[in-house]
Amino acid sequence: MYQGFQIIDFHAHFPTNRPWFPDMGDTIRNYVARVGEERAQLVREMSKPYGEHWRRMWGFPKPESPEEHPGDREQARRWAAELDKYGIRAIGFVTGGGNEHLAQICSWYPDRFVGFAHHDPFLPDAVERLERAVTELGLRGYKLLAPSIDRPIEDEAIFPVWEKCAELDIPVLIHFGIQGGAGGIAWHENISPFKLHNIAKSFPEVTFVIPHFGCAWERETLQLCWACPNVCVDTSGSLQWIRWVPGNVTVKYLFRKFYETVGPERILFGSDSSWFPRGFAFRYLQDQIRDCLDLNLPDEHIQQIFAGNAARLLKIEL
């Protein structure tokens, strides 16, 4: 527990030594193919100072290199130790090297690790993969990066995927908005949270979660949540995008606006943690709990945001 509250991290990434999204579309790879590796590398080099500045602001160490990766079994042990260290009841890994691999990782700590399926919904066998991921592999949600999907996400061709999500009673976490750090994706056909509007209206029995408070599209996300009562948000990440939007936006402001608009039942704490040696981004939890206390939210509502809602959606016993 932390500050008297149970904590479930709804949104993290298992730092596997495999590709994190092996079965997803790859907008970055397509971009590199279009502009050429030399120009893509130039963009990466030009963007490095912004990433370094971000690390200095938070006091985070540099991530381990691929050569320093200790292997996934040890990585899982390290993550279990992080949960113990910071009093985290459970953690949702939304990526982890493919459905089968992530399911295996979660099986090592079944009471603490929860996994999400993470494959392209336009794959010919996407529905079958999803059913197997949940009914056989034990995954409990479905994660998508909308700007990594190369076709319109509202295409009715993938409505059977949403139907399967409803049948399986699993939450769907869909990233919209800015993707990646400096030098990442700022525009794409599926960038806007409004792309979810018709899907959410068509499948009201499915709970959709938009991470990072909409990731620079907070106005659209608020409007979408108001129009679609089955759309939630998570609070994950450093939320550095608040520097790029008009006005004096703060994390406390985001908590207040979403709390006033949709109440505590549709806000879920997440950290977006992944790499070591940082491990669990405890600073995010500290800052967000402080903001909620500063806003004088009732303790029972804070408990919903930081564990209760995730426990309900992911079927975790508190």
Helices and strands as residue ranges (DSSP letters): E 8-13, H 27-35, H 37-58, G 66-68, H 72-86, E 90-95, H 99-108, E 113-117, H 126-135, E 141-145, G 146-148, G 156-158, H 159-168, E 172-175, G 193-196, H 197-202, E 208-210, G 212-214, H 218-227, E 231-234, G 240-243, H 251-262, G 264-266, E 267-268, H 282-294, H 299-303, I 304-308, H 309-314
